[in-house]
Amino acid sequence: MGASLKRIRESMDVKPTAKDKGLILTLRLVAYDNGIVELDGIPVSQLPDDEGWLAGAEVALQTMDEFRRQVVRRRNAAQATE
């Protein structure tokens, strides 16, 4: 299934650390009684339970990969200004 990069960037919760020395990613995964799995406020699956969890895990990994790219860009930008 997966999610678009644009949708991931719009919904991911990324904040700087207390002294702005890094970034914090917060993922909010919600599983409803009706089988829907939601990540960061976006329904990622309306499939039966097991498949819904797999779809949620896939979107979580895509979000973590985008977070990794943001961290690398931030680190590279900081090194370029030194």
Stockholm file with secondary structure:
# STOCKHOLM 1.0

chainA/1-82         MGASLKRIRESMDVKPTAKDKGLILTLRLVAYDNGIVELDGIPVSQLPDDEGWLAGAEVALQTMDEFRRQVVRRRNAAQATE
#=GR chainA/1-82 SS CCCCHHHHHHHCEEEECTTSSSEEEECCEEECTTSCEEETTEEEECSCHHHHHHHHHHHHHHHHHHHHHHHHHHHHHHHHTC
#=GC SS_cons        CCCCHHHHHHHCEEEECTTSSSEEEECCEEECTTSCEEETTEEEECSCHHHHHHHHHHHHHHHHHHHHHHHHHHHHHHHHTC
//
